[in-house]
Each structure stands twice: as structure tokens, then as C-alpha cells.
Amino acid sequence: MNRLISPALMLMISLPVGVALAQPIGDPIAGQEKSQTCIACHGANGASDNPAFPKLAGQHPDYLLHALQAYRSGERNNAIMNGQAAALSDTDMRDLAAYYGSLDPALGTLVRDRAPE
């Protein structure tokens, strides 16, 4: 016997999953407090003007968390970041990821020298 599931029942079934997915990865306020060391390279707003340092503002928190974990484990190699991440706890990483993910994205464009037309 095939029956259609009512929209209300479907909402009740999916709500706990949706709520769980909407939860922040960490505490952005705590992340801001912990970001003081990051500012030296990534800037006060997570968007350094120096192209050698990635823009963190607005990045997906999961990406930032996994990147920090990979630096700490040595899976990703960077002389600066490996040392920085080694000093971070799992909670620190989650909070930093939540903080930088909560910021407005720092978009930029690549400017190339062009000959006059």
C-alpha cells in the first residue's frame, strides 16, 4: 500500500537533521578572542592585503577546520601554519573556524598589467 507522507510529517522527520546541520561548528565569539595570533598574517578582518596569506573571512567553517587539522597532523605542509596549528586544541580550531566563517567574505580580483588598447 503506497501512501504519500504528509508535508507536516516530513517536516517533523527532517527537522532534527536540519537543526543539527545548522549548528555552528564552534563559538565565533571565542574564536575572535583566539584569533590574535592569526592577525599578524591574515589581517584583523581575515583578509590580508598580502597575497602570500590566504583570505580566511567568509570561508566555509568545515573547510577551515579541516585545513587546521591537516596542518596540525602534518598532512598539509607550511612552515608557519604547521607550528601555529600544533599549539591549537580541537576546541580552538572549531572556534577559529566558526569565527572566520562568520565574517563577510573577503572577495578580491586579480589585477593584471595590460597594454593600452
trRosetta pair geometry for C-beta under 8 A, 3 or more apart (Angstrom, degrees):
i j d omega theta_ij theta_ji phi_ij phi_ji
5 9 5.3 -117 -180 84 91 121
5 10 5.2 109 121 -61 118 95
5 13 8.0 -28 174 4 144 143
6 9 4.6 90 60 7 88 103
6 10 6.9 -153 93 -7 45 86
7 10 5.5 -56 -146 38 34 114
7 11 6.3 38 154 -23 67 104
8 11 5.7 -53 -151 33 31 113
8 12 6.6 30 152 -17 64 104
9 12 5.7 -54 -149 36 34 111
9 13 6.3 33 153 -19 66 106
10 13 5.8 -56 -148 36 31 111
10 14 6.2 12 160 -5 66 113
11 14 6.2 -67 -140 47 26 98
11 15 6.0 46 159 -48 65 102
12 15 5.8 -36 -140 7 26 121
14 17 5.5 -64 -162 45 56 112
14 18 5.7 53 145 -22 85 109
15 18 5.7 -60 -142 40 31 110
15 19 6.1 30 161 -19 68 107
16 19 5.7 -54 -143 38 30 111
16 20 6.3 32 157 -21 64 106
17 20 5.8 -55 -149 35 30 111
17 21 6.4 25 155 -16 64 107
18 21 5.8 -56 -146 38 31 108
18 22 6.3 28 156 -20 65 110
19 22 5.7 -60 -147 36 31 111
19 23 7.1 49 152 -41 61 92
20 23 6.0 -37 -163 1 36 116
24 27 7.2 106 104 -86 134 31
24 28 6.6 -89 -166 -27 153 95
24 61 7.2 147 -163 -65 73 177
24 98 4.9 65 171 -133 115 122
24 102 7.9 0 -129 -68 128 113
25 61 4.2 -178 12 142 140 135
25 62 6.6 -175 -85 -70 144 59
25 65 5.9 -125 169 -47 146 141
25 94 5.3 -144 140 -158 85 84
25 97 5.3 -49 96 100 139 119
25 98 5.0 -163 64 -71 83 90
25 101 7.2 70 26 28 123 155
26 30 7.1 -102 154 67 101 113
26 31 6.0 100 107 -56 121 117
26 61 7.4 -168 19 -166 90 130
26 65 7.9 153 -20 -87 119 118
26 91 7.0 135 -134 -166 116 55
26 93 7.6 -175 -59 99 154 47
26 94 3.1 149 -74 136 120 82
26 95 4.0 -130 151 -72 133 39
26 96 7.3 12 76 25 156 40
26 97 5.9 103 16 58 125 88
26 98 3.7 -144 64 -12 81 126
26 99 7.7 -48 89 -18 113 75
27 30 3.9 53 93 18 117 112
27 31 6.3 173 92 -17 59 85
27 94 7.7 59 12 114 62 95
27 95 5.0 -17 56 -117 74 95
27 98 6.1 125 54 76 13 153
28 31 5.1 -53 -144 37 35 119
28 32 6.5 43 156 -26 66 96
28 95 7.2 172 -87 -165 19 66
28 98 4.3 -119 -68 130 70 97
28 99 4.4 135 -150 -90 67 55
28 101 7.6 -113 -98 62 110 82
28 102 4.4 20 -124 -4 149 152
29 32 5.8 -45 -152 27 32 111
29 33 6.9 30 148 -14 60 103
29 99 7.7 177 -30 -94 12 99
30 33 5.6 -55 -155 37 37 113
30 34 6.2 27 150 -13 69 111
30 95 4.3 -72 97 -145 103 139
30 99 7.7 -126 76 -55 52 116
31 34 5.6 -62 -144 44 33 106
31 35 6.1 47 154 -44 67 104
31 94 8.0 -115 -77 108 111 48
31 95 3.7 -172 -69 152 79 75
31 96 4.6 162 -145 -87 100 28
31 97 7.2 -119 -118 39 144 36
31 98 5.1 -176 -25 67 148 85
31 99 2.7 -154 109 -26 125 119
31 100 7.1 -115 156 -13 135 67
31 102 8.0 136 67 17 139 119
32 35 5.6 -46 -147 13 31 121
32 99 4.9 174 -53 -136 62 132
33 36 7.6 -21 171 -25 39 100
34 37 7.9 -33 164 20 61 97
34 92 5.6 -172 -169 -147 156 87
34 95 5.7 83 24 102 141 126
34 96 5.8 -94 94 -70 120 91
34 99 7.6 -175 53 -7 92 152
35 38 4.6 -57 -165 40 73 121
35 39 6.3 90 138 -43 86 87
35 46 7.9 -55 -163 -72 144 92
35 96 6.2 135 -83 -125 84 89
35 99 5.9 -133 -49 113 129 154
35 100 7.5 141 -107 -58 133 91
36 39 5.9 -39 -159 6 34 118
37 40 6.7 -37 -179 5 44 111
37 84 6.6 168 133 -140 129 109
38 41 6.8 -78 -173 50 49 87
38 42 4.9 -24 163 35 90 124
38 46 7.7 5 133 -100 126 72
38 56 7.3 -27 172 11 134 163
38 84 7.8 101 -87 -173 71 144
38 96 7.1 136 -43 -147 149 123
39 42 6.6 -79 -110 63 22 77
39 43 6.4 -40 -154 140 62 12
39 44 5.3 32 -140 -87 112 53
41 48 6.3 -52 151 -67 50 153
41 50 7.6 -88 -165 63 64 132
41 53 4.5 -179 164 -118 91 144
41 80 6.9 107 -68 153 160 153
42 46 5.5 -9 149 -135 113 45
42 47 7.5 33 171 -25 74 15
42 48 5.2 -114 -151 -31 28 109
42 53 5.5 -147 -88 157 55 126
42 54 7.3 -18 -113 76 101 61
42 55 7.6 127 -156 -126 90 31
42 56 5.2 14 -167 0 141 121
43 46 6.3 -83 76 14 92 7
43 47 5.3 -63 71 66 145 41
43 48 4.0 -178 -27 -78 107 58
43 49 7.1 105 -80 -9 136 66
43 53 7.7 150 -15 102 88 136
45 57 5.9 7 144 -71 77 143
45 103 6.5 152 -179 -161 75 141
45 106 7.0 133 118 -81 101 125
46 55 6.5 78 140 -173 76 64
46 56 4.0 -100 -163 72 104 92
46 57 3.4 136 92 -53 119 82
46 58 7.7 156 108 4 135 66
46 100 5.0 147 -121 -134 146 93
46 103 5.2 142 34 59 142 164
46 106 6.3 -165 102 -21 84 135
47 55 4.7 21 -120 -136 70 102
47 56 7.5 -130 -63 40 52 62
47 57 4.8 -42 -47 14 97 129
47 106 3.1 -175 -101 -131 129 157
47 108 7.8 152 -168 -40 113 115
48 53 4.3 23 53 80 153 123
48 55 6.9 -147 33 -88 68 63
50 53 5.1 53 85 18 102 102
55 58 7.7 -3 138 45 107 96
55 59 7.5 156 110 -46 71 105
55 106 4.2 -139 -167 79 131 122
55 108 7.1 164 -43 0 151 115
56 59 5.6 -72 -163 7 47 125
56 64 6.6 74 -155 -111 97 125
56 100 4.1 -54 147 -159 108 139
56 103 7.7 64 108 45 78 136
56 106 7.8 42 53 19 41 128
57 100 6.1 -112 -89 -164 36 77
57 103 3.9 -80 -144 104 88 129
57 104 6.3 5 164 76 118 49
57 105 6.1 146 119 -136 86 24
57 106 4.1 85 61 -21 120 105
58 100 7.7 -74 8 158 29 70
58 101 7.1 57 -147 -147 15 38
58 103 5.7 -90 -43 90 64 76
58 104 5.9 -17 -66 145 115 26
58 105 2.8 -170 145 -87 172 61
58 106 6.2 179 19 2 117 61
59 63 5.5 -107 163 78 104 122
59 64 5.2 115 101 -55 122 104
59 100 6.0 2 42 130 99 110
59 101 6.1 -79 79 -93 60 69
59 105 7.9 115 -46 -116 42 83
60 63 4.3 84 70 4 94 109
60 64 7.1 -173 88 -8 49 84
60 101 6.2 25 -172 -123 19 114
61 64 5.6 -56 -147 38 36 111
61 65 6.1 37 156 -21 69 105
61 97 4.2 97 -161 150 78 97
61 98 5.5 33 -127 -86 136 45
61 100 7.6 145 -101 71 69 78
61 101 3.5 -50 -62 -39 84 163
61 102 8.0 36 -68 -36 115 68
62 65 5.7 -54 -146 37 31 112
62 66 6.3 26 158 -14 66 108
62 97 7.4 92 -60 176 15 138
63 66 6.0 -60 -147 40 28 106
63 67 6.2 29 154 -22 65 108
64 67 5.7 -54 -146 35 30 113
64 68 6.4 29 156 -17 64 105
64 96 7.0 -137 148 115 125 86
64 97 3.9 164 92 -124 113 85
64 100 5.6 153 -114 72 163 125
64 101 6.1 -136 12 -52 137 99
65 68 5.9 -57 -151 37 29 108
65 69 6.3 27 153 -17 65 108
65 93 5.6 98 -136 147 72 103
65 94 6.1 29 -112 -99 120 55
65 97 4.1 -14 -57 -72 81 164
66 69 5.6 -54 -144 39 33 112
66 70 6.2 35 155 -21 66 106
67 70 5.7 -56 -148 36 29 111
67 71 6.5 31 153 -19 64 103
67 76 6.7 -8 -157 9 65 164
68 71 5.7 -52 -149 34 33 111
68 72 6.4 31 154 -18 65 106
68 85 5.1 175 -165 -123 71 115
68 88 6.4 -51 178 80 123 154
68 93 4.4 177 108 -138 145 111
68 96 6.9 111 -72 77 157 129
68 97 6.9 -118 5 -59 133 105
69 72 5.7 -55 -148 37 32 111
69 73 6.2 21 157 -11 67 110
69 75 8.0 12 117 32 72 126
69 85 7.7 -164 -77 -173 13 132
69 93 6.5 87 -58 -177 76 162
70 73 5.9 -57 -139 43 30 104
70 75 4.1 -83 -154 73 83 112
70 76 4.0 65 129 -5 110 107
71 74 7.8 38 -180 -71 27 24
71 75 7.8 -70 -49 54 21 74
71 76 5.1 -45 -75 72 59 108
71 78 6.4 -41 -124 39 108 103
71 81 4.4 -86 -139 139 143 104
71 82 5.3 -143 -178 -91 83 47
71 84 7.3 -10 139 68 142 87
71 85 3.7 127 100 1 111 157
71 86 8.0 -105 129 -38 87 65
72 82 7.6 149 -93 -149 25 55
72 85 4.0 -121 -63 139 77 110
72 86 5.7 149 -133 -84 74 45
72 88 6.6 -105 -81 57 129 98
72 93 7.6 -74 -24 -75 141 140
74 77 6.8 24 -166 -82 62 80
74 82 6.5 48 -100 -134 63 119
76 81 7.2 -31 111 101 111 132
76 82 7.8 -162 95 -77 71 86
77 82 6.5 -3 -140 -57 50 129
78 81 3.9 36 79 32 122 108
78 82 5.9 167 65 -23 58 84
79 82 6.6 -47 -135 27 16 109
79 83 7.3 6 161 -6 50 110
80 83 6.5 -76 -168 40 29 104
80 84 6.3 19 151 -15 70 115
81 84 5.4 -56 -139 41 38 112
81 85 5.7 32 165 -16 73 109
82 85 6.3 -58 -142 41 24 105
82 86 6.4 34 155 -32 60 106
83 86 5.7 -48 -148 22 30 117
83 87 7.3 22 158 -14 59 103
84 87 6.5 -69 -169 32 32 105
84 88 7.2 28 144 -25 65 111
85 88 5.4 -57 -154 25 46 117
85 93 7.5 46 -145 -93 88 113
88 92 4.0 -138 -160 92 87 131
88 93 5.1 103 141 -56 130 84
88 96 7.3 -50 -142 -1 143 140
89 92 4.6 107 48 1 72 102
89 93 7.2 -136 93 -3 42 85
90 93 5.8 -55 -152 36 33 112
90 94 6.4 32 152 -19 66 106
91 94 5.7 -54 -146 37 33 111
91 95 6.2 31 156 -18 66 108
92 95 5.9 -61 -149 39 27 109
92 96 6.2 24 157 -16 65 109
93 96 5.9 -55 -144 39 29 109
93 97 6.2 29 156 -19 64 108
94 97 5.8 -56 -147 37 28 112
94 98 6.3 28 154 -19 63 107
95 98 5.7 -54 -147 36 31 111
95 99 6.3 32 154 -20 65 106
96 99 5.6 -53 -146 35 32 112
96 100 6.3 18 162 -7 67 107
97 100 6.4 -59 -140 44 26 99
97 101 5.8 26 160 -17 62 118
98 101 5.8 -62 -141 44 23 112
98 102 6.2 26 158 -26 62 111
99 102 5.9 -63 -153 30 25 110
99 103 7.3 30 152 -30 60 99
100 103 5.8 -43 -157 14 40 116
103 106 7.5 4 123 -35 119 94
114 117 7.9 -8 142 -43 116 86
